[in-house]
């Protein structure tokens, strides 16, 4: 109940501007629509170009693969209601001077609403159900909601085992208010996932543990800086066959947590840090605080035409475990779109060492190594 109260609280501000009509010929609306075409349909990375709007004219500055991108735009004209034209520039080139005798663009009268949004660094246009997220998913976080299947070999205090790990989850955007630049803004989303492990050495491939998460999050991006504020619930459950066979001491692990993360991009690198606090937890004596940080590499040079190297190291440190580091590492090839919100596939070698990230076994030190396939939609 507390979680859904938080969700309704976060949704409330969006209802204020729900009834406001969106001007589809405004520069802000056109910038968002053109960005969606360039990044979602054409698959360009957001660092290969920049976009500005000037009274209905789209000014696209090309930063990489200039000739190829120029040819693509020439053969794929952008047609949008209210778009007055498209001007292409190469990075560092001087803008075209207006033709002699051309009328000056009309001055735009600012309104109170525009002034407020300008002060906040936001656009007055709100996009419902946006594609992707402003805070990109954490590559090596074992609890990042996503779709995957992995084969792993576990070393645990009880036994060593061959394990199949699966995950189902995603982040679903509810609304986004665009910032001044394409790709910037503030977004409200629902996020959730399931993470389960199966013992491949058991006769019936026993379900060992399943963790369920559901929450709401606000994400923000301004250029290379991004942040995520998330409130979420997790509950953990043991499989029936595993309970009958191993008869472990059952722990009813369940908690609600408030998390704040910050990330900074120095392409091709990304660094992030933050923490979380368990504001309601079972067992009640579970210490609440945690640190979370890491680094990622996102290669830009193509491998096998459409692939690129990616990797990451994720570190969590819980007060419950006297701040010992739990280290997760993943490295492999990614195929498809570079950023979330479009289809992609990753094949990753992975390893982990520290306290178990699987709820019911949070107090046991484990390690594993394996290989996984990760899907994005």
C-alpha positions in Angstrom: 0.0 0.0 0.0 2.8 2.4 0.9 4.4 1.8 -2.5 1.2 2.7 -4.5 0.7 5.8 -2.4 4.1 6.9 -3.5 3.3 6.1 -7.2 0.1 8.1 -7.0 2.0 11.0 -5.4 4.5 11.0 -8.3 1.8 10.8 -10.9 -0.2 13.7 -9.4 2.0 16.6 -10.9 1.4 15.2 -14.4 -2.4 15.7 -14.2 -1.9 19.5 -13.8 -1.0 19.9 -17.5 -3.1 17.0 -18.9 -5.8 19.2 -20.2 -3.4 21.6 -21.9 -3.4 21.4 -25.7 -0.1 20.6 -27.4 1.0 22.9 -30.2 2.2 20.4 -32.8 3.9 23.2 -34.8 6.0 24.4 -31.8 9.8 24.1 -31.9 9.7 22.0 -28.7 7.2 19.5 -30.2 9.0 19.3 -33.5 12.4 18.7 -31.8 11.0 15.8 -29.8 9.4 14.3 -32.9 12.5 14.7 -35.1 14.7 13.2 -32.3 12.4 10.2 -32.1 12.8 9.7 -35.9 16.6 10.1 -35.8 17.3 7.9 -32.8 14.4 5.4 -32.7 13.8 4.8 -36.4 17.2 5.6 -37.9 19.2 4.2 -35.0 21.7 7.1 -34.8 23.5 7.5 -31.5 22.7 10.8 -29.7 26.4 11.8 -29.8 26.6 11.6 -33.6 24.5 14.8 -34.1 23.0 17.8 -32.4 19.6 19.3 -33.2 18.3 22.9 -32.8 15.0 24.3 -33.9 14.6 27.9 -35.2 11.0 28.9 -35.9 10.1 25.6 -37.5 13.5 25.0 -39.2 15.4 22.0 -38.0 19.2 22.6 -37.9 21.0 19.2 -37.7 24.7 19.4 -37.0 26.5 16.2 -38.0 29.5 15.1 -35.8 30.5 11.7 -37.1 30.1 9.9 -40.5 29.1 13.2 -42.1 28.9 12.0 -45.7 26.9 8.8 -44.8 24.5 10.7 -42.6 24.1 13.5 -45.2 23.3 10.9 -47.9 20.8 9.2 -45.5 18.9 12.4 -44.8 18.8 13.3 -48.5 17.2 9.9 -49.3 14.9 9.9 -46.2 13.2 13.3 -46.0 11.5 14.2 -42.7 7.9 15.2 -43.2 6.1 16.6 -40.2 3.2 19.1 -39.9 4.6 22.5 -39.1 8.2 21.7 -40.2 9.4 24.6 -42.3 12.6 23.0 -43.5 15.8 21.1 -42.6 19.3 22.6 -42.6 22.3 20.3 -42.4 25.7 21.4 -41.0 29.0 19.8 -40.4 30.4 20.2 -36.9 32.5 23.4 -36.7 31.0 24.9 -39.9 29.7 28.4 -39.8 25.9 28.7 -40.1 24.5 30.0 -43.4 24.0 33.7 -43.6 20.4 34.7 -44.4 19.7 35.6 -48.0 19.6 39.3 -48.9 16.2 40.8 -48.4 14.9 37.8 -46.4 12.5 38.9 -43.7 13.7 38.6 -40.2 12.0 35.8 -38.2 9.1 37.1 -36.0 9.9 37.8 -32.4 8.3 35.3 -30.1 6.3 36.7 -27.3 7.2 34.8 -24.1 4.3 33.7 -21.9 4.3 33.1 -18.2 4.2 29.4 -18.7 7.2 29.5 -21.0 9.2 31.6 -18.6 8.5 29.2 -15.8 9.6 26.2 -17.9 12.7 28.1 -19.1 13.7 28.8 -15.5 13.3 25.1 -14.7 15.2 24.0 -17.8 12.1 22.1 -19.1 9.9 22.2 -22.1 6.1 22.8 -21.7 5.4 19.8 -23.8 4.8 16.5 -22.0 5.2 13.3 -24.0 3.0 10.4 -22.8 4.5 6.9 -22.8 8.0 7.8 -24.0 10.3 5.2 -25.5 13.4 4.3 -23.3 14.6 6.1 -20.2 16.7 9.1 -19.4 18.9 7.2 -16.9 20.3 4.3 -19.0 20.0 0.8 -17.4 23.0 -0.4 -15.4 25.0 -2.9 -17.5 26.4 -5.1 -14.7 23.9 -4.6 -11.9 22.5 -8.1 -11.0 19.2 -6.5 -10.1 18.7 -4.3 -13.2 15.1 -5.1 -14.5 15.6 -6.7 -17.9 15.1 -9.9 -19.9 18.0 -12.4 -19.8 18.9 -16.0 -19.5 22.3 -17.1 -18.2 24.3 -20.3 -17.5 26.4 -20.0 -14.3 28.6 -22.2 -12.2 28.1 -21.3 -8.5 30.4 -21.8 -5.5 28.3 -21.6 -2.3 28.8 -22.6 1.3 26.3 -25.5 0.9 27.4 -26.9 -2.5 28.8 -26.1 -6.0 26.2 -26.2 -8.7 25.4 -25.6 -12.3 22.6 -23.0 -12.4 20.3 -21.4 -15.0 19.5 -17.8 -14.0 16.6 -15.9 -15.7 15.2 -12.5 -15.5 12.1 -10.8 -16.8 11.6 -7.0 -16.4 11.5 -3.6 -17.9 11.1 0.1 -17.3 7.9 1.5 -18.7 7.8 5.2 -19.2 4.5 7.0 -18.2 5.4 10.6 -19.1 8.4 12.7 -20.1 8.8 16.5 -20.0 11.5 17.3 -22.5 14.5 19.5 -21.7 16.0 22.3 -23.8 18.1 19.8 -25.7 17.1 16.6 -27.5 17.5 13.6 -25.1 17.2 15.8 -21.9 14.3 16.1 -19.6 12.4 14.6 -16.6 10.6 11.2 -16.8 8.2 9.3 -14.6 8.3 5.5 -15.1 7.1 2.2 -13.6 9.8 -0.4 -13.2 9.7 -4.1 -12.2 11.3 -7.4 -12.6 11.6 -11.1 -11.6 15.0 -12.8 -11.0 15.1 -16.6 -10.5 17.7 -19.3 -10.3 17.2 -23.0 -11.2 19.5 -25.9 -10.0 20.5 -27.8 -13.2 22.1 -30.6 -11.2 18.8 -31.5 -9.4 16.6 -34.1 -11.1 13.7 -31.7 -11.6 15.9 -28.6 -12.1 14.6 -27.1 -8.9 13.6 -23.5 -8.6 16.0 -22.2 -5.9 15.0 -18.6 -5.3 12.9 -15.9 -6.9 13.0 -12.2 -6.2 10.2 -9.9 -7.3 10.6 -6.2 -7.6 8.1 -3.4 -8.4 8.5 0.4 -8.1 8.2 3.9 -9.5 11.1 6.1 -10.5 11.9 9.6 -11.6 14.8 10.0 -14.0 16.5 13.2 -15.1 19.1 13.9 -17.8 21.0 17.1 -18.7 23.6 16.4 -21.3 26.1 13.9 -20.0 24.7 14.0 -16.5 21.8 11.8 -15.4 20.1 10.8 -12.1 17.5 8.3 -10.9 15.3 8.5 -7.8 13.5 5.2 -7.3 11.2 3.8 -4.6 10.6 0.0 -4.9 9.5 -3.1 -3.2 11.2 -6.5 -3.2 10.0 -9.8 -1.9 11.8 -13.1 -2.1 10.5 -16.7 -2.2 12.1 -20.2 -2.2 11.1 -22.9 -4.7 8.9 -25.8 -3.5 11.2 -28.6 -4.8 14.3 -26.9 -3.3 12.5 -26.6 0.1 11.6 -30.3 0.1 15.1 -31.4 -0.9 17.4 -29.0 1.0 15.1 -28.1 3.9 16.9 -24.7 4.4 16.2 -22.3 7.2 13.6 -20.0 5.6 14.0 -16.2 5.9 11.0 -14.1 5.0 13.0 -11.3 3.3 10.9 -8.4 2.2 11.6 -4.6 2.0 10.8 -1.2 0.6 13.7 0.9 -0.4 14.5 4.5 -1.5 17.4 4.7 -4.0 19.2 7.7 -5.5 21.8 7.2 -8.3 23.9 9.7 -10.4 25.8 8.9 -13.6 28.2 10.9 -15.7 29.2 10.0 -19.3 32.8 10.4 -20.6 32.3 8.5 -23.8 33.0 5.7 -24.3 33.0 5.5 -20.4 30.2 5.9 -17.9 30.6 6.3 -14.2 27.9 6.1 -11.6 27.4 6.2 -7.8 24.7 6.5 -5.2 23.0 4.5 -2.5 19.8 3.3 -1.0 18.0 3.1 2.3 15.6 0.3 3.3 12.8 2.3 5.0 10.7 -0.8 5.8 12.2 -4.2 6.1 11.6 -7.8 7.3 13.5 -9.1 9.2 13.3 -5.9 11.2 16.9 -6.0 12.4 18.2 -5.8 8.9 20.6 -2.8 8.7 19.2 -0.4 6.1 21.9 1.5 4.3 23.9 0.6 1.1 26.4 2.2 -1.3 26.2 1.5 -5.0 28.6 2.4 -7.7 30.4 1.3 -10.9 31.9 1.9 -14.3 30.9 0.9 -17.8 32.5 0.9 -21.2 30.4 1.3 -24.4 32.6 0.8 -27.5 31.8 2.8 -30.6 33.9 1.0 -33.2 31.8 -1.7 -35.1 32.5 -5.4 -34.6 31.1 -7.8 -37.1 29.3 -4.9 -38.8 26.5 -4.3 -36.2 28.2 -5.2 -32.9 30.3 -3.3 -30.4 32.3 -4.2 -27.3 30.6 -3.4 -23.9 31.5 -4.1 -20.3 31.0 -3.0 -16.8 31.9 -3.5 -13.1 29.1 -3.0 -10.5 29.9 -2.7 -6.8 27.4 -2.8 -3.9 28.3 -2.4 -0.3 25.7 -3.0 2.5 25.8 -1.9 6.0 24.3 -5.3 7.0 27.6 -6.9 5.8 29.9 -4.3 7.4 30.3 -2.5 4.0 32.0 -5.5 2.3 32.1 -5.1 -1.5 29.9 -7.3 -3.7 31.4 -7.2 -7.1 29.6 -8.0 -10.4 31.4 -7.9 -13.7 30.1 -8.4 -17.3 31.9 -8.1 -20.6 30.8 -9.0 -24.2 29.3 -7.9 -27.5 26.2 -5.8 -28.0 24.1 -5.8 -31.2 21.4 -3.4 -32.3 20.6 0.1 -31.0 23.1 1.6 -28.6 20.6 3.1 -26.1 17.5 1.7 -24.3 14.1 1.9 -25.9 15.0 0.0 -29.1 15.7 -3.6 -29.8 19.2 -4.9 -28.9 20.9 -8.1 -27.9 24.0 -8.6 -25.7 26.1 -11.8 -25.3 28.1 -11.4 -22.0 30.6 -13.2 -20.0 29.8 -12.6 -16.3 31.2 -13.1 -12.9 30.3 -12.3 -9.3 31.9 -12.4 -5.9 30.5 -11.3 -2.6 27.3 -11.7 -0.5 24.5 -13.3 -2.6 22.3 -10.9 -4.5 19.5 -13.5 -4.3 17.1 -12.5 -1.5 16.7 -15.6 0.7 20.5 -16.1 0.7 21.6 -12.5 1.3 23.7 -13.5 4.3 25.9 -16.1 2.4 29.1 -15.4 0.6 29.1 -16.9 -3.0 30.9 -16.6 -6.3 29.9 -17.6 -9.8 31.0 -17.4 -13.4 29.0 -17.9 -16.6 27.7 -16.5 -19.8 24.3 -14.8 -20.5 22.1 -13.5 -23.3 20.4 -10.2 -22.6 17.5 -8.7 -24.6 16.3 -5.1 -24.8 13.0 -3.9 -26.3 
